[in-house]
Amino acid sequence: MTDALSRSYYGRPVLKRPTWAALDIAGYLFLGGLAGASSTLAGVASARGRDRLAAPLRVGAAGAIGMSLVALVHDLGRPARFVNMLRVLKPTSPMSVGSWLLAGYAPLAFTAAGAALTGDRVPALRRLARFAGAGAGLIGPAVASYTAVLVADTAVPAWHEGYRELPVVFVGSAASAAGGLGLLSAPLDEVGPARRVGIVGGLVELVASRVMRRRMGIAAEAYEQGRVGVLVRLSERLILTGAVAALVGRRSRPVSALAGGSLLAGSACLRFGVFHAGVRSAEDPRYVVDSQRERAERERARWERRMSAGTQGTQEG
């Protein structure tokens, strides 16, 4: 009986499959997170006098946000479509808010990167790098996390059912990627903040992802089976490998580089896994119908508990 109720009309999908290109949008999700977290980490490093860590992070953030914008515009089809999204600001729309975040963040990231590349020769540019870098660092956490709100605000079960934990997953993933970039690009004597951010971010990503899948019911299957399951498990192993290598490789440049590459690759695998899980859950009517049924049952149970508690309070009174 449950199988019959889970089917849609003539077995056709209830939702339209997302038409986004995987390389464009999954890449956009990963690169935007990497850029935002790298700018924030660069700001912290600069404030602590670790300019040889801050400079490559700022250059990496600019490159990542540049490629992210290229991927987004390529998926949109025409640059004018992105510009049109800036005609209004709608606070209740994650897409509108995200467009304005990118429009404010990207010039700061590019300026900080350009100044960081030439700042040693021109003192005024060093100050400009710090000013623009501070601005990019302040906006960075929002840039790293808004895409989670963007996808969770859809009806796609594998995204929507994880709306509580998905921003935490994305922030942890972005932090681990930024830490990985720092481990790869900075001298060994300055990578301390990158190491700590990479390890903590990776652990946050792992724990939040597990909690999300445990809470989201049947929609969690989209993350655990087939190609998506391979990506998610690979992401977990890469993050654990990177965290362990970062801990034991404090005095070894090759081991630190291995840690950085593993953290970056693990973050990328997670973003691609999240993207493909959403596509898969939209294609299968069972995830849509049964997820809605599970949500309705949870709400009914919550309402019954409140009613029961209210009745007991009345009787005691």
C-alpha positions in Angstrom: 0.0 0.0 0.0 2.9 2.4 0.8 4.5 1.8 -2.6 1.2 2.6 -4.3 0.8 5.8 -2.3 4.3 6.8 -3.1 3.8 6.8 -6.8 2.9 9.9 -8.8 0.4 10.3 -11.6 1.4 7.6 -14.2 4.8 7.4 -12.4 5.9 10.7 -13.7 8.1 13.0 -11.6 6.2 15.3 -9.3 9.0 18.0 -9.6 10.7 19.2 -12.7 14.3 17.9 -12.7 16.8 20.8 -12.1 18.2 21.8 -15.5 21.4 23.3 -14.1 24.6 22.0 -15.6 26.5 20.0 -12.9 29.9 21.5 -13.7 28.5 25.0 -13.7 26.4 25.0 -10.6 28.2 22.4 -8.4 31.4 24.3 -9.3 29.7 27.6 -8.4 28.7 26.2 -5.0 32.2 25.0 -4.3 34.1 28.0 -5.6 31.9 30.5 -3.9 32.4 28.8 -0.6 36.2 28.6 -1.1 36.4 32.3 -2.0 34.3 33.6 0.9 36.1 31.5 3.6 39.5 32.3 2.1 38.9 36.0 2.3 37.9 35.7 6.0 40.9 33.5 6.8 43.1 36.0 4.9 41.8 38.8 7.0 42.5 36.9 10.2 46.0 36.1 9.0 46.7 39.7 8.0 45.6 40.9 11.4 48.1 38.5 13.0 50.9 39.7 10.8 51.0 36.5 8.6 51.1 38.3 5.3 52.7 35.3 3.5 49.6 33.3 4.3 47.2 36.2 3.7 48.5 37.0 0.2 48.0 33.6 -1.5 44.6 33.3 0.2 43.5 36.7 -1.3 44.7 35.7 -4.7 43.0 32.3 -4.4 39.8 34.0 -3.3 39.8 36.3 -6.3 40.5 33.4 -8.7 37.7 31.3 -7.1 35.1 34.0 -7.1 36.1 34.9 -10.7 35.6 31.3 -11.8 32.4 31.1 -9.8 30.9 34.1 -11.6 32.0 32.7 -14.9 30.3 29.4 -14.1 27.1 31.2 -12.9 26.9 33.4 -16.0 27.6 30.4 -18.3 24.7 28.6 -16.8 22.5 31.7 -17.1 23.4 31.9 -20.7 24.0 35.7 -20.9 25.8 38.1 -18.6 22.8 40.5 -18.8 20.7 38.0 -16.8 23.0 38.4 -13.8 23.0 42.2 -14.2 19.2 42.1 -14.3 19.1 40.4 -10.9 20.6 43.6 -9.5 17.7 45.8 -10.6 15.9 45.2 -7.3 16.9 44.0 -3.8 14.4 41.5 -2.3 15.4 40.5 1.2 13.1 37.5 1.2 14.7 36.1 -1.9 18.0 34.2 -1.4 18.8 34.6 -5.1 18.4 38.4 -4.9 20.4 38.7 -1.7 23.1 36.4 -3.1 23.4 38.5 -6.3 24.0 41.6 -4.3 26.5 39.8 -2.0 28.5 38.7 -5.0 28.3 42.2 -6.5 29.7 43.8 -3.4 32.2 41.0 -2.6 33.8 40.4 -5.9 35.3 44.0 -6.4 36.8 43.9 -2.9 38.3 40.4 -3.5 39.8 41.5 -6.8 41.2 44.7 -5.3 42.7 42.8 -2.3 44.3 40.3 -4.6 45.8 42.8 -7.0 47.1 44.9 -4.2 48.5 41.9 -2.4 50.5 40.9 -5.5 52.2 44.4 -5.7 52.0 45.6 -2.1 55.6 44.8 -1.3 56.8 47.3 -3.9 54.2 50.0 -3.2 53.4 50.7 0.5 50.1 52.4 -0.4 48.9 49.3 -2.1 49.7 47.2 1.0 47.3 49.4 3.0 44.7 49.1 0.2 45.1 45.3 0.3 44.3 45.3 4.0 41.4 47.7 3.6 39.8 45.8 0.7 40.8 42.5 2.3 39.0 43.4 5.5 35.9 44.2 3.7 36.0 41.0 1.7 36.7 39.1 4.9 33.6 40.6 6.6 31.3 39.6 3.7 33.1 36.3 3.3 31.0 34.2 5.7 27.8 35.3 3.9 29.3 34.4 0.5 30.3 31.0 1.8 26.9 30.1 3.2 24.2 31.8 1.2 24.2 29.1 -1.5 23.0 26.6 1.1 20.0 28.8 1.9 19.5 29.3 -1.9 19.2 25.5 -2.6 17.3 24.7 0.6 14.7 27.3 -0.3 13.5 25.1 -3.2 11.1 22.1 -3.2 13.9 19.6 -4.0 13.7 17.0 -1.2 17.4 16.3 -0.7 18.0 20.1 -0.3 14.8 21.3 1.4 14.7 18.5 4.1 18.2 19.5 5.2 17.4 23.2 5.5 18.5 23.4 9.2 21.9 21.8 8.8 22.8 22.5 5.2 24.2 26.1 6.0 26.4 24.6 8.7 27.6 21.9 6.3 28.4 24.5 3.7 30.3 26.8 6.2 32.3 23.8 7.5 33.0 22.7 3.9 34.1 26.3 2.9 36.4 26.5 6.0 38.1 23.2 5.3 38.6 24.3 1.6 40.1 27.6 2.7 42.3 25.9 5.2 43.4 23.4 2.5 44.3 26.3 0.2 46.4 27.9 2.9 48.2 24.6 3.6 49.0 24.3 -0.1 50.2 27.8 -0.8 51.8 29.4 2.3 55.2 28.7 3.9 55.3 26.1 6.6 56.1 28.5 9.4 52.9 30.6 8.7 50.2 27.9 8.1 49.1 27.6 11.7 45.8 29.4 11.3 45.1 27.6 8.0 45.8 24.2 9.7 43.4 24.9 12.6 40.6 26.3 10.3 41.0 23.3 7.9 40.7 20.7 10.7 37.8 22.4 12.6 36.0 23.1 9.3 36.4 19.6 8.2 35.1 18.2 11.5 32.1 20.6 11.4 31.3 19.5 7.9 31.5 15.8 8.8 29.3 16.0 11.9 26.7 18.4 10.4 26.4 16.2 7.3 25.8 13.1 9.4 23.2 14.9 11.6 21.5 16.3 8.5 21.1 12.9 6.8 20.0 11.2 10.1 17.2 13.9 10.5 15.9 14.2 7.0 14.2 10.8 6.7 13.8 9.0 3.4 15.4 11.9 1.5 18.7 10.9 3.0 18.8 7.9 0.6 19.6 10.3 -2.2 23.0 11.0 -0.4 23.8 7.3 0.3 23.2 5.3 -2.9 24.8 5.1 -6.3 27.2 7.7 -7.6 26.2 10.3 -5.0 26.9 7.8 -2.2 30.4 7.3 -3.7 31.0 11.1 -3.7 29.8 11.6 -0.2 31.9 8.7 1.2 34.9 9.9 -0.7 34.4 13.4 0.7 34.4 12.0 4.2 37.6 10.0 3.7 39.4 12.9 2.1 38.4 15.2 4.9 39.6 12.7 7.6 42.8 12.1 5.6 43.4 15.9 5.4 42.7 16.5 9.1 45.0 13.7 10.2 47.8 14.8 7.8 47.4 18.4 9.0 47.9 17.3 12.6 50.9 15.1 12.0 52.6 17.1 9.2 53.3 20.3 11.2 57.1 20.0 10.3 56.7 18.5 6.8 56.0 20.5 3.7 55.0 17.5 1.6 52.6 16.2 4.3 51.1 19.7 4.8 50.6 19.9 1.0 48.9 16.4 1.1 46.6 17.7 3.8 45.7 20.8 1.9 44.9 18.9 -1.3 42.8 16.4 0.6 40.8 19.1 2.3 40.2 20.9 -1.0 39.2 17.7 -2.8 36.9 16.6 0.1 35.1 19.9 0.0 34.6 19.8 -3.7 33.3 16.2 -3.5 30.8 17.2 -0.9 29.4 20.1 -3.1 29.1 17.9 -6.1 27.5 15.2 -4.0 24.9 17.7 -2.6 24.1 18.9 -6.1 23.6 15.4 -7.6 21.6 14.3 -4.6 19.2 17.1 -5.2 18.8 16.1 -8.9 18.3 12.5 -8.0 15.6 13.3 -5.3 13.7 15.5 -7.8 13.6 12.7 -10.4 12.1 10.1 -8.0 8.5 10.7 -6.9 9.0 8.6 -3.8 11.3 11.1 -2.2 8.8 13.9 -2.8 5.7 12.1 -1.7 7.1 10.2 1.3 9.1 13.2 2.5 5.9 15.3 2.6 4.2 12.4 4.4 6.9 12.1 7.0 6.8 15.9 7.6 3.1 15.8 8.0 3.4 12.9 10.5 6.0 14.8 12.5 3.8 17.9 12.7 0.8 15.8 13.7 2.9 14.1 16.5 4.1 17.5 17.7 0.6 18.9 17.8 -0.7 15.9 19.7 2.1 16.3 22.3 1.2 20.0 22.7 -2.4 19.1 23.1 -1.6 16.4 25.6 0.6 18.7 27.6 -2.1 21.3 27.6 -4.8 18.9 28.8 -2.6 17.6 31.6 -1.9 21.2 32.7 -5.6 22.0 32.7 -6.4 18.9 34.8 -3.7 19.7 37.3 -5.0 23.2 37.6 
